[in-house]
Each structure stands twice: as structure tokens, then as C-alpha cells.
Amino acid sequence: MKGYAVKKNRLEVVENPEENVFESVLDEVVRKGAQKMLETALNLEVEEFCRSHAERQDKEGRRQVVRNGLSEARTIVTGAGPLKVRTPRVDDRILKAAGESRFKSSLVPPYLRRSKNIEELVPVLYLKGISTGDFTQALEKILGKDVVGFSAENIVRMKQIWQQDYEKWMSRDLSKSRYVYWWVDGIYFNVRLDDDRQCILVIIGAKADGTKELIAVVDGFRESKESWASIIRELKRRGLLEGPELAIGDGALGFWAAIAEEFPKTKTQICWVHKTVNVLDKMPSSLQGKAKKMIHDIYLAPAKMDANVAFDVFIEEFDLKYPKAVDSLRLHRQELLSFYDFPAEQWQHIRSTNVIESTFSTVRLRTKKTKGCGSRIATLTMVFKLAESAEKRWKKLRGYRKISQLLEGVQFQDGIALQKAA
């Protein structure tokens, strides 16, 4: 029996001399279980809706908002495989006559054909190097033989729609936008039809209410100052009046020179995750465990004074034998400790670019040799779709109510707000 597997970022035929019967049975059990759970949830949803309108009765005392059978079956592609779904229908014409909201399932909206995690699967596979023609076979292996809606023609159509979505998003008005934090990074991808690796420059912001928002996803050139400055100027042209209070990123970015010119009041925070990796790379493996703990002692210190003490201890311990590692840390001392001037509840968010790293962890190709995507615009569009999907799951910042104090000019010391002068 032949199957398909994703290996070395391409689709390969795999010979399976014997079908794994137990795996097939397990898949079927999972699908049936998911089907049963979905049916139960849909029934509970419609029963609750009808119950909420139980007081609506005609002259004979009969309810006017009641169940009215089931819709025609449709197949929805989910992570558990294709599921045939018949959503409950409701006779709620009385609500329409009264101009009130009628029943609409929040679990299975009209016209839904695939769940959100499946929508994310397409750009991930594409960025991993799966060609358009191989999508159907790859998805059959992942989701089952009955998968529908993923022909080569449909994949091409989806990519065209997503490109239009991206272009519209990149021209949106920003005149009413205000951000307290920016996280920035450059994500590298290989492009089959290009000689150089493509660098996608990403900016994610935190708004006054603590929610995170995707600000920019742009094709750059090796994270240069010119590329970042071009992005920031474009944001300003679309109405962005003020820069963030703090920007967080890798110390090697050309972004720092760009932000200093375009928004000189913005403070800078070097990502501790990037910096730790850079320092440890310059030390022997036998000492990396010890050095890593000492670095943690710096940025986990409760106050900037304690962090500086731990900083000096690290320098004294390793400066003589490993000056390059120490210099990598020492040269950015001020920028590494900027977070102490912001609310303590938010330190875990602003010490690193984790919000970007976690979003692209499955497709980050900075250290991998792959064939990659077919074109630069296709790569850019796929990265945008992944980030857009991830944005819906981003959580609010801790202590977000303190953000209003920051924007009002209140100063923070060691994470605690200082009394504003009268």
C-alpha cells in the first residue's frame, strides 16, 4: 500500500507493506467521537435559544420559537477529519417580524466548510515547500481520504483571495491607532525562484486596552535600516502619529537606527532570548548551563539595582577568558534593562519577542535548508495569513489597566508607578 509523507520539505511516496489497521480504527473512533460531540453541542445550542424565547406564545399557548427539523447535510473538514453535519433549524419567523436577531449557530456558521485550524494548515504546508499540485495528496494523508475542497484549483483561488486580503490590510487607515509596545523581528524564508533568502519584517503592537495587534508584515532586505525605515514611514503616511513607548527586538536589527530617526522618543528593549543565545554561542558547552543561570539572575531580578549587581557578577566571572561573550552582553546593558521602567505585570511580555517567535515557531527557517516557497509574494501572503490567524488567539497583556498611566506620562521605577508631580 502506498502513502504520502512530508519529508525534507517535499511530498514523498512511502511504501507501507501492511496497512495499520489499528491506526485506521482509531481514526474512525476519533471522527465518530467528534461527530457525536458536535451534534450534542449543536442540540444544546438550539435548545438554549428556544428556551430563551419560551415566553413568546400564540393565543392557544403554543410556543412561536421552536425547533424545525434539520438542514441538509454538509461536509466540514476538521482536524479530526471530514465530518458530515446537519445543523438544527428553528422556526423563528416571529423574531424576524419583530426585527430581532434570529437563530444563527456560533459553532457551525452558514457556509462553513473547514475549521480554522485547517485554514492555518494550508499556509504552513505551503511555507514548508509543498507544491500546489501535491496539496490534495498531503491533506488526504493528514485528514483522511474523504477530504474535500482542496483541489489544486481551489488552493490557487484561496491564494489569490489571500493576496487581495493582504493588499487591502496593508493600505488600512491608522489615524486612530495608538500603541504602547512594538515587538519587531525579521523572519527568513527560502524562495525557490529567487537566489537569496527572503526576509519578512514583522511588527506586532499592544494597544491601550492591552490587546495585541498585527501592525505590519512586509518584504524586507536583510533587516536593514533602510527596510525598517521604509516600513515606519509607510505607517506614518497611513496616519500613525506616534511611535510606541517601548520597542522590543533582536539587538542585531537595523530597526534600532530606523526607529531612532522616525520616533526618537521610543525607548528600546533588547530581547533577552536572542541575547542569551548570542552570548552562549560564544562560550564552551561545558559552561553554558552555568552562564545561562547567571543570565537568568540578571533579568529575573526584582529591581534594576539587583539586576546590575548580577550583571557585574557575570562580567567578573567570564570577562577574562570569554571577552567576546561578555562584550555581547555588556555593550547593550542599558537596552537590556529598559523593561524595569515599565509596569512589573508586563515584564514577562516585554523582555522578549516571544509573541513573534511563538507565532512563527512551526515555519521559522532561519537555520534550515529547504526549497521553500515558489515566489516572494506567495511567501509574504502565507506569512500574513498565519499571523492573522494567530492574532485571534493572542491574550491581553497582564496589568493592561496600567497602560493608560504610561500614555498619560506616569513614570515607573522597578515596575512601580511613581507619584506624578502636581
C-alpha positions as CSV (number, residue, x, y, z in Angstrom):
1,M,0.0,0.0,0.0
2,K,1.3,3.5,-0.9
3,G,1.0,6.5,1.4
4,Y,2.4,10.0,1.4
5,A,4.6,11.8,3.9
6,V,6.2,15.2,4.2
7,K,9.9,14.7,4.3
8,K,12.7,17.2,3.9
9,N,10.0,19.7,2.9
10,R,8.7,17.8,-0.1
11,L,6.0,15.2,-0.6
12,E,7.4,11.7,-1.0
13,V,5.7,8.3,-1.7
14,V,6.2,5.9,1.2
15,E,5.8,2.2,0.8
16,N,3.7,0.6,3.5
17,P,3.7,-3.2,3.1
18,E,0.9,-3.7,5.6
19,E,-2.0,-1.3,6.4
20,N,-2.0,-0.2,10.0
21,V,-5.5,-1.5,10.9
22,F,-5.3,-0.2,14.5
23,E,-4.5,3.3,13.3
24,S,-7.5,3.2,10.9
25,V,-9.8,2.1,13.6
26,L,-8.5,4.8,16.0
27,D,-9.0,7.5,13.3
28,E,-12.6,6.3,12.8
29,V,-13.3,6.3,16.6
30,V,-11.9,9.9,16.8
31,R,-14.1,11.0,13.9
32,K,-17.2,9.4,15.3
33,G,-16.5,10.9,18.8
34,A,-16.0,14.3,17.3
35,Q,-19.2,13.9,15.3
36,K,-21.2,12.9,18.4
37,M,-19.8,15.8,20.4
38,L,-20.6,18.3,17.7
39,E,-24.2,17.0,17.4
40,T,-24.7,17.3,21.1
41,A,-23.3,20.8,21.3
42,L,-25.5,21.9,18.4
43,N,-28.6,20.5,20.1
44,L,-27.8,22.2,23.3
45,E,-27.2,25.5,21.5
46,V,-30.6,25.4,19.7
47,E,-32.4,24.2,22.9
48,E,-30.9,27.2,24.8
49,F,-32.0,29.6,22.1
50,C,-35.6,28.3,22.1
51,R,-35.7,28.3,25.9
52,S,-34.7,32.0,25.9
53,H,-37.8,32.8,23.9
54,A,-40.2,30.5,25.7
55,E,-42.4,33.4,26.7
56,R,-43.3,34.0,23.0
57,Q,-46.6,32.1,22.6
58,D,-49.7,32.4,20.4
59,K,-53.3,32.7,21.7
60,E,-53.5,28.9,22.2
61,G,-50.4,28.9,24.4
62,R,-48.1,27.3,21.8
63,R,-44.5,28.4,21.5
64,Q,-43.7,30.5,18.5
65,V,-39.9,29.9,18.6
66,V,-39.4,26.1,18.2
67,R,-37.1,23.6,16.5
68,N,-38.0,22.9,12.9
69,G,-36.0,19.8,11.8
70,L,-32.5,19.7,10.4
71,S,-30.7,21.3,7.5
72,E,-29.3,19.3,4.6
73,A,-26.1,17.5,5.4
74,R,-22.8,19.2,4.5
75,T,-19.2,18.1,5.0
76,I,-16.9,20.2,7.2
77,V,-13.2,19.5,7.1
78,T,-11.8,19.5,10.7
79,G,-8.7,18.4,12.4
80,A,-10.4,15.1,13.3
81,G,-11.2,14.5,9.6
82,P,-14.2,15.3,7.4
83,L,-17.5,15.4,9.4
84,K,-21.0,15.3,8.0
85,V,-23.1,17.9,9.8
86,R,-26.8,18.6,9.8
87,T,-27.4,21.7,11.8
88,P,-30.8,22.2,13.7
89,R,-33.3,24.6,12.1
90,V,-35.5,26.9,14.1
91,D,-38.9,28.3,13.3
92,D,-38.3,31.8,14.5
93,R,-40.2,33.9,11.9
94,I,-41.8,35.8,14.8
95,L,-38.4,37.3,15.6
96,K,-37.9,38.4,12.0
97,A,-41.3,40.2,12.1
98,A,-40.2,41.9,15.3
99,G,-36.9,42.9,13.9
100,E,-34.9,40.8,16.4
101,S,-31.9,38.6,15.9
102,R,-32.8,35.1,14.5
103,F,-31.1,31.9,15.3
104,K,-27.6,31.5,13.9
105,S,-25.2,28.8,15.2
106,S,-22.0,30.1,16.6
107,L,-20.5,26.6,16.3
108,V,-21.2,26.0,12.6
109,P,-21.9,29.3,10.9
110,P,-23.6,29.2,7.5
111,Y,-21.4,28.2,4.6
112,L,-18.6,27.0,6.9
113,R,-16.7,24.3,5.0
114,R,-13.5,23.9,7.0
115,S,-12.5,24.7,10.6
116,K,-10.0,27.5,11.4
117,N,-7.1,25.1,12.2
118,I,-7.5,23.6,8.7
119,E,-7.3,27.2,7.2
120,E,-4.0,27.5,9.0
121,L,-2.7,24.2,7.7
122,V,-2.6,25.3,4.1
123,P,-0.1,28.2,4.6
124,V,2.0,26.1,6.9
125,L,2.3,23.3,4.3
126,Y,3.0,25.8,1.6
127,L,5.7,27.5,3.6
128,K,7.2,24.1,4.2
129,G,7.6,23.6,0.4
130,I,4.5,21.6,-0.6
131,S,3.6,22.4,-4.2
132,T,0.0,23.3,-5.1
133,G,-0.5,20.1,-7.1
134,D,0.5,18.0,-4.1
135,F,-1.9,19.5,-1.6
136,T,-4.7,17.1,-2.1
137,Q,-2.5,14.1,-1.5
138,A,-0.8,15.6,1.5
139,L,-4.1,16.6,3.1
140,E,-5.7,13.2,2.4
141,K,-2.9,11.6,4.4
142,I,-3.4,14.1,7.3
143,L,-7.3,14.4,7.2
144,G,-8.5,11.2,5.5
145,K,-9.5,10.1,2.0
146,D,-12.8,12.0,2.1
147,V,-11.3,15.4,2.4
148,V,-13.0,17.9,0.1
149,G,-12.5,21.4,-1.1
150,F,-8.7,21.3,-1.5
151,S,-8.2,20.7,-5.2
152,A,-5.2,22.5,-6.9
153,E,-7.7,24.9,-8.4
154,N,-9.2,25.8,-5.0
155,I,-5.7,26.2,-3.5
156,V,-4.8,28.7,-6.3
157,R,-8.1,30.5,-5.7
158,M,-7.5,30.7,-2.0
159,K,-4.0,32.1,-2.5
160,Q,-5.4,34.8,-4.8
161,I,-8.1,35.8,-2.3
162,W,-5.5,35.9,0.5
163,Q,-3.2,38.2,-1.6
164,Q,-6.1,40.6,-2.1
165,D,-6.8,40.5,1.7
166,Y,-3.2,41.3,2.4
167,E,-3.1,44.2,0.0
168,K,-6.3,45.7,1.5
169,W,-4.9,45.2,5.0
170,M,-1.6,46.9,4.1
171,S,-3.5,50.0,3.0
172,R,-5.8,50.4,6.0
173,D,-6.1,53.7,7.9
174,L,-4.0,54.0,11.1
175,S,-5.0,57.5,12.1
176,K,-6.9,56.3,15.2
177,S,-4.3,53.7,16.2
178,R,-2.1,54.1,19.3
179,Y,0.4,51.5,20.5
180,V,2.3,51.3,23.8
181,Y,4.6,48.5,22.8
182,W,6.0,47.2,19.5
183,W,7.6,43.7,19.0
184,V,9.7,43.5,15.9
185,D,11.7,40.8,14.1
186,G,12.8,39.6,10.7
187,I,11.7,36.1,9.7
188,Y,13.8,34.4,6.9
189,F,12.4,32.0,4.3
190,N,13.9,30.4,1.3
191,V,12.2,31.0,-2.1
192,R,12.6,28.5,-4.9
193,L,12.5,31.1,-7.6
194,D,15.0,33.5,-6.0
195,D,18.7,33.3,-5.2
196,D,18.5,35.0,-1.8
197,R,16.5,34.0,1.3
198,Q,13.5,36.3,1.8
199,C,13.3,38.3,4.9
200,I,9.8,39.1,6.2
201,L,9.8,42.0,8.6
202,V,7.0,41.8,11.2
203,I,5.7,44.4,13.7
204,I,3.2,43.4,16.4
205,G,1.8,46.1,18.7
206,A,0.0,46.4,22.0
207,K,-2.9,48.8,22.2
208,A,-4.1,50.9,25.1
209,D,-6.6,48.2,26.1
210,G,-3.9,45.6,26.3
211,T,-4.8,43.7,23.2
212,K,-2.1,42.8,20.7
213,E,-2.5,43.6,17.0
214,L,-0.6,42.7,13.9
215,I,0.7,46.1,12.5
216,A,2.9,45.2,9.6
217,V,4.1,42.2,7.6
218,V,6.5,43.4,4.8
219,D,9.0,42.0,2.4
220,G,12.4,43.5,3.6
221,F,16.0,43.2,2.7
222,R,18.2,41.6,5.3
223,E,16.7,43.5,8.2
224,S,18.5,46.7,7.1
225,K,17.9,50.2,8.5
226,E,16.5,51.2,5.1
227,S,13.9,48.5,5.1
228,W,12.7,49.2,8.6
229,A,12.7,53.0,8.0
230,S,10.6,52.4,4.8
231,I,8.0,50.4,6.8
232,I,7.8,53.0,9.6
233,R,7.4,55.9,7.1
234,E,4.6,54.0,5.4
235,L,2.8,53.5,8.7
236,K,3.1,57.3,9.3
237,R,1.8,58.0,5.8
238,R,-1.3,56.0,6.7
239,G,-2.0,58.1,9.7
240,L,0.1,56.7,12.6
241,L,1.0,59.8,14.6
242,E,3.1,58.5,17.5
243,G,5.5,55.7,18.0
244,P,5.3,53.2,20.8
245,E,6.6,53.9,24.3
246,L,8.9,50.8,24.0
247,A,10.1,48.7,21.1
248,I,11.3,45.1,21.7
249,G,13.6,43.3,19.2
250,D,16.8,41.5,18.4
251,G,19.9,43.6,19.1
252,A,21.2,43.0,15.5
253,L,18.3,44.6,13.8
254,G,18.7,47.7,11.6
255,F,15.4,48.6,13.2
256,W,17.1,50.5,16.1
257,A,18.7,53.1,13.8
258,A,15.4,53.5,11.9
259,I,13.2,54.0,15.0
260,A,15.7,56.5,16.5
261,E,15.2,58.7,13.4
262,E,11.4,58.2,12.9
263,F,10.2,58.1,16.5
264,P,13.1,59.3,18.7
265,K,11.1,59.3,21.9
266,T,10.6,55.5,21.7
267,K,12.7,53.5,24.3
268,T,14.3,50.3,23.2
269,Q,14.4,46.8,24.8
270,I,16.8,44.1,23.5
271,C,15.2,40.7,23.5
272,W,16.7,38.6,26.3
273,V,16.0,35.3,24.4
274,H,18.0,36.4,21.4
275,K,20.8,37.9,23.6
276,T,21.1,34.7,25.7
277,V,21.6,32.6,22.6
278,N,24.2,35.0,21.2
279,V,26.2,35.0,24.5
280,L,26.1,31.2,25.0
281,D,27.2,30.7,21.3
282,K,30.5,32.3,22.3
283,M,31.1,30.0,25.3
284,P,32.1,26.3,25.6
285,S,29.2,23.9,26.1
286,S,30.6,22.9,29.5
287,L,29.9,26.4,30.8
288,Q,26.7,27.2,29.1
289,G,24.5,25.8,31.8
290,K,26.1,27.9,34.5
291,A,26.2,31.0,32.3
292,K,22.5,30.7,31.4
293,K,21.5,30.6,35.0
294,M,23.6,33.7,35.7
295,I,21.9,35.5,32.8
296,H,18.5,34.5,34.3
297,D,19.6,36.0,37.6
298,I,20.1,39.3,35.8
299,Y,16.7,39.7,34.0
300,L,14.7,38.0,36.7
301,A,16.0,40.3,39.4
302,P,13.2,42.2,41.3
303,A,14.8,45.6,40.8
304,K,17.2,47.3,38.4
305,M,19.8,47.7,41.1
306,D,19.8,43.9,41.8
307,A,20.0,43.3,38.0
308,N,23.1,45.5,37.7
309,V,24.7,43.6,40.6
310,A,24.0,40.3,38.8
311,F,25.3,41.9,35.6
312,D,28.6,42.8,37.3
313,V,28.9,39.3,38.7
314,F,28.6,37.8,35.2
315,I,31.2,40.1,33.8
316,E,33.7,39.4,36.7
317,E,33.1,35.6,36.2
318,F,33.7,35.4,32.5
319,D,35.4,38.5,31.2
320,L,39.0,37.3,31.5
321,K,38.5,34.0,29.5
322,Y,35.5,34.8,27.3
323,P,35.6,38.5,26.5
324,K,33.5,38.2,23.3
325,A,30.7,36.6,25.2
326,V,30.8,39.3,27.9
327,D,31.1,42.1,25.4
328,S,28.0,40.8,23.6
329,L,26.1,41.4,26.9
330,R,27.9,44.5,28.2
331,L,27.5,46.6,25.0
332,H,23.7,46.5,25.3
333,R,23.5,46.8,29.1
334,Q,21.1,49.8,29.1
335,E,18.8,48.5,26.4
336,L,18.6,45.1,28.1
337,L,17.3,46.6,31.3
338,S,14.8,49.1,29.9
339,F,11.8,46.9,31.0
340,Y,12.4,48.0,34.6
341,D,10.9,51.4,33.7
342,F,7.5,49.8,32.8
343,P,4.7,48.1,34.8
344,A,6.0,44.9,36.6
345,E,3.0,42.9,35.5
346,Q,4.1,43.4,31.9
347,W,7.8,42.4,32.3
348,Q,7.2,38.9,31.1
349,H,5.7,40.3,27.8
350,I,8.3,42.9,27.1
351,R,11.6,41.2,28.0
352,S,11.5,39.2,24.7
353,T,9.9,38.9,21.3
354,N,8.2,35.7,22.3
355,V,4.8,36.8,20.7
356,I,6.5,36.7,17.3
357,E,8.7,33.7,18.0
358,S,5.7,31.6,19.1
359,T,3.6,32.6,16.1
360,F,6.2,31.5,13.6
361,S,7.8,28.7,15.5
362,T,6.5,26.0,13.1
363,V,7.7,27.7,10.0
364,R,10.8,29.7,11.0
365,L,13.5,28.6,8.6
366,R,16.4,30.7,9.9
367,T,18.6,27.7,10.3
368,K,17.1,25.2,7.8
369,K,18.0,24.4,4.2
370,T,14.8,23.9,2.3
371,K,13.4,24.5,-1.2
372,G,10.8,26.8,0.4
373,C,8.0,28.6,-1.5
374,G,7.8,29.4,-5.1
375,S,7.7,33.2,-5.1
376,R,8.3,36.1,-2.8
377,I,4.7,37.4,-2.9
378,A,3.4,33.9,-2.2
379,T,5.6,33.6,0.9
380,L,4.6,37.1,2.1
381,T,0.9,36.2,1.7
382,M,1.2,32.9,3.5
383,V,3.1,34.6,6.4
384,F,0.4,37.2,6.7
385,K,-2.3,34.5,6.8
386,L,-0.5,32.6,9.6
387,A,-0.1,35.8,11.6
388,E,-3.7,36.9,11.1
389,S,-5.0,33.5,12.3
390,A,-2.7,33.6,15.3
391,E,-3.8,37.1,16.2
392,K,-7.2,35.8,17.2
393,R,-5.6,33.7,20.0
394,W,-3.3,36.4,21.4
395,K,-4.1,37.2,25.0
396,K,-4.3,40.6,26.6
397,L,-1.3,42.0,28.5
398,R,-1.3,41.4,32.2
399,G,-1.9,44.6,34.1
400,Y,-3.3,46.3,31.0
401,R,-5.0,48.9,33.1
402,K,-1.6,50.4,33.9
403,I,-1.2,51.2,30.2
404,S,-3.3,54.3,30.5
405,Q,-0.9,55.6,33.1
406,L,2.0,55.1,30.7
407,L,0.3,57.0,28.0
408,E,-0.5,59.8,30.4
409,G,3.2,60.2,31.2
410,V,3.4,58.5,34.6
411,Q,6.9,57.3,35.3
412,F,7.6,53.7,36.5
413,Q,10.6,52.7,38.6
414,D,11.3,49.0,39.1
415,G,7.8,48.3,37.8
416,I,6.0,50.5,40.3
417,A,4.3,53.8,39.3
418,L,5.8,56.9,40.8
419,Q,3.5,59.7,42.0
420,K,3.0,62.2,39.3
421,A,4.1,65.7,40.2
422,A,1.3,68.1,40.8
